[in-house]
């Protein structure tokens, strides 16, 4: 249990930075959807979708390779090789892409703004250069510095967006004769969102300069080949995962049977509602930050499999609470999309589907440790490719019929497939005694409670009664979990002391 306590402690720190930072970023949603109509917001979403794809290509799995090899080789040797490799390829990839900015802008239906593409490429380049310094902090168990820099990055980003799009924009609209009005150019428009991100990425590299400069340019060809043999399948895993996460936005743009502006509007509505799944996404991200180095370090211990099984159970329980906390209170959460453009609310129906998909994805991340430990990353790549095929084919067929609803259904099918296949193969190569009956029961009960709440809403009662029922359902699930897992929770710090039997 001490290992789980350590993982929980690190996850809290990573989670604090991720949840606080991403929540601040999430609070930009009502601002952006108030300033921009769905079509413009769809363009922002498309640009950052491209950035997500490029991040996978630029980093090509070296972060995970660093965790793996730093556990069996001298850490500085691994750090030097990974950092040197990323530095060379970042310069190379960035240079090639900058030659084709006009073509990329045309493909994305934004031919008038090739500068947006240049700024996105620079963001990806800067973010790539800080991958290894951040990985070093995680490997050395320094989550506090990691958290502080991540939070500061978001604060700068959010602060600049507000500065440009509120302070400077208002000054310009009032024709004020001051520096704020001079800093705003209406022609840039949504580009200020990208510029803010670019400046924040630059500050992040500056704050990590100590870790960045600790590397020495070393590129041992033999060892580099070892790293690449391990990491190249992870590129496919990452690229396939990004296809599953974001390709639907691009496919909406190309396949929706309407005008380009209508397609951007569909993408904007879907992207805004996608953010309502943010709680599970943030928890999964925080968990992964602590879990990846933790799992590798635990892999040599005698009770590794039992630890992984216990971690999985706690993870699913936490995800279930996240699911209920959002889906039962959608009438409240929707206001985070603002009130200026009610058309965003039409997409609320995708939120339960997306949150279910995210639970499947989180389970898959837990399961995927088997092929990383057994160095069967190519198998993981094939699993991800299978999910990507489902995503692409389903969206290709049904986007012209169902629009963004097809994207949500495809996400559930994709991650459900990956979860099942990874479990089946994992139990053959690296059996872990997961408590699947309990895990499936918790998920089923959550879905059932959501269904009952939806049925209750058909009675059209007072909204406070509806919310009271939602609170009651969360309470029932809490009592159920405590009843079933009482012995497990009694062993945990803080909450455990309330569940242990009192001595007489």
PyMOL commands that set and color helices and strands:
alter all, ss='L'
color gray80, all
select helices_A, chain A and resi 2-26+28-35+38-59+62-70+75-98+101-107+114-129+131-139+143-173+179-183+191-207+209-212+221-255+260-298+304-327+330-337+342-367+369-373+377-402+404-429+436-457+463-484+486-490+496-499
alter helices_A, ss='H'
color red, helices_A
deselect
rebuild
show_as cartoon
